[in-house]
Amino acid sequence: MTMQSTRQFITRTLALAGLIACTGHTTEHSTRASSSGQLRESSTPTLSSRQLTNLEIVSRLATWVRYRHPSDQAASADWDLLLPELVERALRASSRDALLMQLREDFAAIAPTLEISTSPRRTTAPTRGQGTHLTRWQRFGLGDEFYVQWREGRDPDRASIWLTMPLDFDRRCKTAQLRAKVHREGGGVATVSMMALQPELASKEVDRKVLPTDGDIAIAFEIPADTYQLSLAVSLEGAASLQTHDASLGCDQQAPHSVDLANASWEALVTPSMYERRILMRDGHPSFDVHRLPVDTKLSEADYVDTALGDGIWAHLPLAVWTDGARTFPVVATPAPHVPRTPTDLAVRLAAVASAWGTLRIFFPYFPETRVDWNAELRPALARAGEAHTLAEIRFALLSLLAKLRDNHVRVTHPALSLDGLLPVKLRRFGDHVFVVGTLADHAAQVPLGAEVLSIDHKPVLQAYDELVSLVPAATPNWAGYMIPYWLTLGSSNSLGNLQLATPTGERREVTLPRVSRETYAVDLHEPRPVSEQEIEPGIVYIDAAQLRSTNLPTLLPLLMRARAVIVDGRGYPVDRSAIELLAHFTDRPLKSPIFQIPHIGTNRFEISHWEARPALPRSRASLFVLIDGRAASAGETLLQFVHDNHVGLLIGESSGGTNGDVEYSTLPGGFSIRFTGARTLFPDGSLVQGHGIPPDVVVHPTAEAMRAGRDEILEEALRRARAAKP
């Protein structure tokens, strides 16, 4: 394929995704921004083999330095501005030796203890200077509210541990008194807490911060009447250490009883690998001690990465450097300010690919399972970026790379590429036909349910569909089956889309539709469904999880108590935890969440996160049926996994989308942003949700004939079983 035909293919493909307005051709020498915000440069040469090799090398090296080397220079660098400069200079290197010299010059100011050579053996060690201890990156994910990262010994210590143990208590007790002897050392924060775990997801907590001068602490705690479990919690932040012993729990005016801290089943969350727990004897009594592991002051082989970058060039990178707590050594001059560039500048768009590739190389947690050769994907992605001319084409290059991850959370966005609208129709492909399976009420006359879509924006719909297959990140075929038709409808809000249809009566018609707000209307675009939170037949209640809100539960509960069967529609995305709170009324035991694993970067360890929903009153004895298909992913799969893992209802339909785990975000040069899955999600047996999804208990595959007729075979099966449910 020629460069010109490649650009035309990209333009048409992205136009079908609603990303740009397709004019049928591209302009090679435009010098101003178009009305859609697509900036163009005058021309773009094809990258030579030498240049692509240089780009691969600088991309790999920048990734290691940016995310694993703890120098102040690397940590404070604005990589969205720095990386294009590194790329530009690498492009000019005409040979391996020239590149080697350039890399040494460029990285000397960023990673002064880095050694770059043509030898697989390093010859130097980090300079100590006035350093008193070593600093290393501690990264638990890329870093946001769910993930944490810091340089141990240099940055404020973000390590923390949260330990809980259940307490035996008299359920008639109204006020509890906890007393304990404590000894606090180190910096940071130490807290002892009493917690009442209540129905659903509620809890009450009273905290007592432990000061270095404290020898005894006491916590008075009014126990809520609906307490399911009373717990003792110990939490540490940073370098704090805490010794706790001689603990007792009293109830009202009764004599206190001893709390066995030594033999308790403590559960640890957050970053427990940064702390050590042990039982010691103090004054003849067992003491529960928790202390922060000290900062290591010795270099070891684990503190170096010796990695081949390509073309016989090696990087010998220290993963630890010396610091006095205020700066890292050696201290070098700050590089000159970076030159602002346009997003379509060649170096910027190449740097965007390099940045995305490197960020995912370090933080995407599913490479062993996806089995993608990520190193091999870098070169063709750089080549695509080199041929790109517009923001839309750069986004195409990035999407083509990220789609290889088969991760439903993957997105590539840019402020100038609006995707806030969608056509007011729901499409689905059956074999070689694409049908309208849902519409917004205002457009139902123009686009009747069951109409076959022949073309979209003047392109044969199957061609448009197939062109998006490689661009839509999909962990499973079920997710792809819903998301590719969805992508076909996307674009900027209020833009127009053209459909050629064959109606169920055989009429051919062409319609032009406005794209409506995704935020407002996406939740309403689905197959015909009953009104949520109502009886659809005597004794059978239907609830759409995507429509349910926590504030609705109190008024909904009386209806549930009268029902003999409840159908929860999980074919969508719940906006809060209300559906999980609902499940708490269908159980007499705590419901366990999925197990989430947060990778500790640079190790083979994961920190574990999980939670539970506790039984709630009133208790419904109705049979519970939950509808499921490939649209359910992420938070939707958390709901479905609660049902699946705890056997609290019957799942009916098709397997879910197959991606769960909290999302990571990262900016790229040129104003682009990416998102991807940052944590692993497990079934109780240790197997993965990613790439598999939640399986139904009863498999139902919708047919084209039924959906064209406005029938919902998954709901029909649930209704058939609900009618047979015993009152």
N, C-alpha and C positions, 0 to 999 in steps of 0.2 A: 504494500500500500504506500503511495506517495505521501509526502508531508502534507500537500494540499488536500488530498482525499482523507487523510487522517484527521485534519482539522475539521473538515466538513462532517465526518462521522461523529466526532466529539460534539460539535455544535448541535447536530440533529439529536443526538442522544440526550444531551443535557436539556435541550428544549422540551423534549418529551417528559423530562422529570420536572418541568416547570422552572428550570434554573435560569434560562435565558430566553429571549424572544428569537425564535429561529427565522432568519431571513433567507435561508437557502444557500448562503455563501459566507465566507469570512473575508475580512479585509486585512491585508498584510502590513499596510503602512499608515494606519490611522495614528494620529499623535495626540488625541484628546479623549477624555472620558465619554463614553456613549451615554444615552439617556438611562440605560439600565445599570450604569455605574461600572462598566467593564473598561478598565484602563488597558491601553495597548502601547507597546514600545515599537520603534520603527521597524525592526526586523530581528529575527532570532536565528542564528546559525545552528546547524546540527552539531552536537557535541562530538568531538573526536574520541577514539578509544582511549588515548592518553588522558584526556580530560575526565572521562568517566571513571577511569582508574583512580585518578587524583581525588575525585569527589567521593568515591567509596572510602578511600583512606581517611580523608579529613572528617567524613561523617562518623566513622567508627571511633576515631580518636576523640572527637568532640564529645561523643556520647559518654565515653569513659571519664573524661575530665569533668564534664558538667555534673554527672550524677554520682560519681564515686570518689572523686578527689576532693579532700576537705580544706584546701587552701582558702584563705579569705578572698583571694583574687577570683577563683573559680566560683565561689559561693555568691559573691556580690555582683558578678557580671550580668549584664542584660543580654542574655543569649539570643533573644529575638533580634537584637541589633548586631551583636558580635558575630553570630554565625554567618550572615551574608558576607561580612568582610573576610572571614577565614575562607569561605567558598570562593570568593572572587580571586583571592591571591593564589589559591590552589589551582584555579582554572588557568592561570598564566604560567604555571610551572611546565616547562617543556620536556622535562626528563625526570627520572627517579631522583637523581642527585639534586636537581633544582628543587624538587618538592621537599626532599629531606631537609635542605637548608631553610626553606620557607617555613616548614612546620616547626623547626627548632626556634626560629626567630619569633613566630607568632605565639607559640605556647610558653615561651620563657616568662612572659609577663602574666600568664594565667595559672600555670602549674610549674613553678620554678624548680620543683624537685623531680619533674618528669624527665625521663631519659628516652630519646628517640634515636634509634640506630638501625643498622642492618645486621645486628647480631642478636641471636635469641637469648644472650646472657647479659644481665645488667652489671654495671660496674660501680654504681654509686649508691649511697643511702641518704635518706632525708637529712637535711642540715638541722642541727638542734638549736643553734644560736642561744638565745636566752630562755628557751622552752623548758618548762618544768614537767610537762606531761604530754601525752599524745592525744590528738583528736581524730575521731573517725566519724563518718556519717552513720547515723542510725535512721534508717528509712523503713517505715511501715506503710508502704504505699507512697504515692506521689505527694500527698499532703493537702488535706482540706479538713472539714469538720470530722470526718470519719477516719481519716488517715493522719499520721503524724510523722514528722521528720525533723531532725536536728543534728548538729555536730556535737557529739559527746565531748565534754571538756572545754568547749569553746562557746557554744550557744546556751541560752537558758535551757535547762534540762527538762525535756518534755516527757520523760519516762513516767509511767504511773502504773499502779497495781490496785485492783479492787478485789478484796477478798470477802466472801460472805459465808456464813454458817447458820443453819437453822437452830432456833432456840425452842426448847420445850417450855410450854406455858399453859396455864390454866385458862381455858377459853371464857371463863366467867370473869377473868381479871379485867379491870378497867384501867388501872394505872400500874405500869411496870417501872421498877428502879434497877438500872444496871450500874454496878460499881466494879472498878478494876484498878489495879496498880499498874502504872505505866512508866516507861522511861524512854524519852525521845532524844535522838541525836541527829546530827547532820543538818543540812539545809532543807529546802523544800517545805512540804506541808504534810502533816500526818493528821488523820481524822478517824475517830471512832464514831460509829453511827448505830442507831436502832432503826429498823425498817419494818413496817407492816405491809406485807404483800396482800393486796386486796383483789376482789374479782376483776375479771377482764385484764386490763393492763395497768390498773391504778396501783398506786403505792403512796405511803406516807413515810417520811423520813425525818429524824431529828439528829443533827450532826453536833459533834463536840470536837473542835480542833484541839490537838494536844500540843501544849507549849513545852519548850525545853525545861521549864521550871516545874512542870506538873509532876507530882508523884502519885496522886490519886485522882480519879475522875468519877463523876456520877452523872447519869442521864436519866431524867424523869420522862416517861413516855406514856401518853394517853393512847390506849389501844383502841382503834376503831372497832365498832361492833361487828363489821363484816370482814375482819382480818382473816385471811386464809392461812398465812404463815408469818411468824415473827422471826426476824433474822438479826444477827449481829454482823456489822460490816466494818472492816478495817481498810482504809485507803491511804496510799502514799503517793506523793507527787515529788519528782526530782530526787534529790540525794537524801531524803529523810529515811531514818531507821526508827523502828518502834518495837519496844518490848512490852508485852501485855501478859499479866499473870494475876492470880488471885481474883478472878472475875466471879461475880455472883449476880443472880437475878431475883429480885423480890417482886411480889404481887400485892397490891393494895397494902394492907397492914400485916400481911403474913410474913413469917421469917424467910429470909432469902435462902436460895439453894445455890450450890456451886455450879459454875459453868465449866465444862470440861473442854478447855482450849486445846489440849494436847491431842485428844483423840477425835476431834471434830472433823467432819467432812467439809473442809474448806474448798470453796470454788473460786478460782482466780480468773480474772478477765483483764482486758486492756493490753498492757505489755509486760506480762509477768516474767518473761525470760530475762528481764533486766534486774530482777530481784532474787534474793535467796531467802527461803523460808526454812526455819528449823525450830526444834523443840529443845530448850535448855533447862536445866534445873537451877532455880534461884531460891535460896533460903528454904530448900527442901520441897519447893513447889515447882511444877512444870511451868515454863514460860514460853509463850508463842512469840518468836522473834522474826521480824521481817526487816531486811536491810538491802539497800541499793548496792549492787555489785560495784566495786571500785573501778575507776578508770585505769586501764592497763597502761603501764609506763614502759613496756618492753615491746620492741618490734619483733615480729615473727614472720615466717614465710607467708602466712595468711594475710599479711599487710601489704603484699605486692601483687600486682597483675602484670604478667609478662605475656603480651598478646601480639600475634601477627596481624598487622593491619592490611597487608596486601603488597604485592610487588616486592617482596623481600624486606619491607620496612617493619620494624618492631617498636612497640611502645612498652616501656618499663615504668609502670605507674604505681607510686606509693598510694595505698589506701588509708594511710595514717601519716600525719605530719605533726611536728612539734609546735606547741603553743604555750603561752604563759597565762591563758585564760582570756586575754584581751586581744591577742593577735596571733597569727600563725607565722612560722618562720620557714624560709627566709622572707624578710620584708622586701618587696620590690616595688618599683615605681608603678603608679596607676596608668594603664594604657590611655591613649588619647581618646577624646569623645568620639562616638560613632557617628557616621554620616547618615542622615535619614535617606531612605530610598522609597521608591514607589513599589506597590505590591507586585507589579508585573515585571520589575527589574529581574534580569536573568539570575543574578546571584540570590535575590530574595526568594524566588520561587524554587530554586534548587535547595536553598537553605530550609525552606518549609518542609520539603520532602525529607531532608536529612534530619531535621528536628523531630518530625513525626516518627520516622523509622527508629531513631535512637530512643525516644521516650517510650515507645512500645517495646523496644528490645529490652529495656530495663524493667518496666512495670506491668506489662501484660502477663497475667498469671497462668495462661492456658497453653503456652507454646508446646509442652510435651503432648498435650491432647490434640491440638490442631494439626500437628505434624507438618507445619509449613516450614520450608527452608527460608527463614527470614533473611539470612545473609544474602541468599540468591535473589531475593525480591528487591534489594536496594538498587542495583544497577538499572534494571528496566524502569523502575519508578523515577529515577533521576533522568533517564532518557525521555520519558513522557513529559516531565516538568520542563526539560530543555526545549521541547517542541511547543509548549503551551504559549498562548498569546494573550489570553484573557483570564480574568478571575475565574470564570466558569470552567475554563480548560485546566487551570491549576487545580481547581477543586476536583475535576475529573481524575487528574493524576493522583491526588491524595486518596480519593475514594477507591480508585483501582488498587492502590496499595493496601489500604485498611480493610477492604472487603475480603482480602485473603485470610483475615483472622476469623472469619465466620462468627462474628460477635454481634448480637442484636443491638447492643448498646452503642455501637459505633456511629458517630455522626461527624461530619466536617461542615463547619459553618463559617460564614463571613458576613459582616454587617451589610455589605453592598449586594449580597445575593439573598434576596428575601424569599423565604419559603413559608410565609405565614398564612397562605391560603390553600384551599383545595376545592376541586369541583364538587358540587353537592350530590355526588353519587357514590355508591359503594359497588366496586367491581370484583368479580372473581372469575378465574379461568377454570374451565372444565375441558380437558383435552385440547382441541384446536379451536375452542370458542371462548370468548370473554363475554360474560353476561352482567347486566345490571341487577344486583341482588338487594339494593337498598337505595333510597333517595330521601332527600329532605322533602317535607310535605309541599312546600311552595313550588317544587319543580317536578312533582310526580306526573303532572299532565304532559309535560314536555318529554320526560324520560320515564316511560312506564316500566314498572317492575317486570323483569324477565326479558327485556329488550336485549338483543345481541349487539355488542359494540363492534363495528366493522373497521373504523379508523378513529384515531384521536389526533387532533391537530394536523389533519390531512395526511397522516401516515398510517399504513395498515397496522391494526392494533397488535397483531402477533409479532410483527417486526419490532414495533416499539417495545413490547414486553420483553422479547429476547435480548434486545440491546441493553436492557437494564439488569439482566441476570447477573452480570459480572460486577455491577456497581452497588447492588443492594446487599449490605452485610447481613448474612443469614446463618444462624447456627444450625437450623434444621429446615428441611423442605416445607414443613408446615408454616413456619414463620415466613419463608420466602413466598409461599402461596398467597399470603395475605398482604405482605408488604410491597411486593412488586406492583400489584394493581393500585395500591395506595399511592406509591411514588408516581405512577402515571398521572395522577390527578393533581399533583402538587404544583405550586407556583406562588406568585405574590398575590396577596389579597386584592380583589377587584379586577385582576387581569381576566381575560376571556379565554375560554377553551372551546374547541370545536369537536363535536362527536358526530359520526355517521352511524345510524342505528338501523337495525331491522327489528321492528316491534313484534310482539308475540302474534299479532294478526297478519304479519307478512308485509306491513307497510315499511317502505324505506323513507327515512327522514334524516335531515341534517339539523342539528341544534347547536346554538352558541350559548354557553352558560358562563356566568360570572363565578370566579373563585371566591368562596366565602371564608370567613375567619376560621382557621384551624382551631384556635383556642376555644372558640365559642361552639363550633358545630361538629368537631371530630367525634365527640362522644355520642352524638345522635346518628351517625352514619353507620348503620348496620342493617341486618335483615330485620323484617318486621318483628317486633317483640311486644309482649303484653305491657301494660302500664305497671311500673315497679311499685312494690310495697303494697300490693292489693291481692285479694283473693281472685284467682282466675277461674276457679271452680270451687264449689262448696268444700271447705276444709283444706284447700290447696292454695298456699301463698307463694307468689313469685316476687323475687328481689333481684334487681340488677345491681351487682356489686359496684359497677362504675358510677351508679347514681346514688348509692347509699352514703349517708353522712352520719357521723356520730351523734349529731344533734337530733336525728330522726329516731334513734333507737328507743327512747322512752315511750313514744307514742306507737311504735311498731310492736313492742313486746306483747301487749294484750292480744293483738291479732295472732301472733305466733303461738301464744298459749292455747288458743282455741283450735289451731290447725292440726291436722293429722299428718300433713306433709308440707315441707318447705322446699322450694326450688330456688337455689342461688345461681345466678348467671355469672360465671367467672370468665366470660369471653370478652375481655377488655382490660382496662387499667384502673384499679381502684385508686381514688385520690387520697384516701387516708386509711387508718387501720380499723375503720368501723366494721368491715366484714369479718375481721378477725375477732373483734369484740363480740360480734353476733355469734360466732362459733362457741364462745365461752358459755352460752346459754344452752348448748347441746352436749355438755360433758359434765362428768362428775370428778374429773381429774385434770391436772394441769396439761395444757397442750404445748408441746415443745416446738419451738421455731426451727427452721433449717439451721444447719451449722455453717457459719461463715468463716472462711480462712483468709486472714490478711497476711500477705507475704512480708517477711522480714528480708529486705533486699540484701543480697550478698551472702545469704545463708540458705540452708535448706529447711528453715523453720517457718512456721506460720503461727500467728496469734489467733486464738479462737474467739469468736463472738457468737452468742445466741441469747435467747430470751424465751419467755413463756407467757401464755394467756391462761389465767386461772378461772376455775368454774365460777359462774355468776348465776344469781337468782333473778327472776324465776327461771326454773329449769324447764325447758321445752322437751316433751317426749315425742315430738313429731319426727317422722323420718326425714332425713336431709339428703337432698340430691343436688349436686353441683355440676353445672355445665362447663365444658372445657373444650378449647381448640387452640390452634396455633397463634391466635392473636394475643394470648395471655403470656406475658413475659415479665421479668423483673419483679416489681411489687405484686403483680398479678400471680406470678408463680409462687411467691411467698405465701399468699392466701391458699393456693391450690396445694402447696406442700404441707401446710398445716392440716388440711383435710386428708391428704394421702398418707402422711407419716403417722398421724394420730388415729387414723381409721374412724373419723368422726362423721363421715358421710360417704355417699356413693358418687364417684366421678363418672360422668357420662359424656362421650363425644370423641374428640381426637386429641392426640398428645399436644402439650403446650409448646411454646416457642423455643425454649431451651437456652435461656440466658438469665441468670440472676446474679446478685452481688452488687455492692455499691459501685457507683460510677466515678471514674476519674476524669478530670478535665485538664487540658493543657493548651496554652496559647502557642502559636507558631509565628515565624517571621511573616510579614505581610498582612497581619491582622486576622489570619485564620485561627480557628480554634478546633480542637478535636475532643471527643469524649470516647471512653471505652470502659469495659468492665475492669475493676481493680481488685476484686476479691473473689475467691472461689466459693461455691455453694455446694454442699454435700447432702446426700441422703443419709439416713442413719447408718446404713451399712458401709459408708465411706465412698460410694460411687458418686459421680458428678451429675449435676443437672445440666451443665453446659454441653450443648451438642446433642442432648437426648430429650430433654423436657420431662414434664410430669405425665406419666401414662394414665389413661382412663381405666376405670374398672370395667366399664361397658363401652365398647368401641362402636361408634356410629359415624359413618362417613356421609355427609350430605351429598345428594345427587343434583345434577343440573335440572332435572325435570321438577323436582320438589321445590328448589329455590326459585325457579322461574314462575312457579305457581304461587309463590309467597308462603310456602310451607317451611317450617323449621323442624327438620327430622330429629335433631338432637333434643330440642324441647319436647317434641312429641314422644320420644322414648322416655324422657323423665316423667311426663304426664301419665304415660301408661303405667309406669311403676308407682307413681304417687297415688293413682286411683286404687291400686291394690294394697296400699299401705293400711295397716290396722289403725283404727282411731286410738 
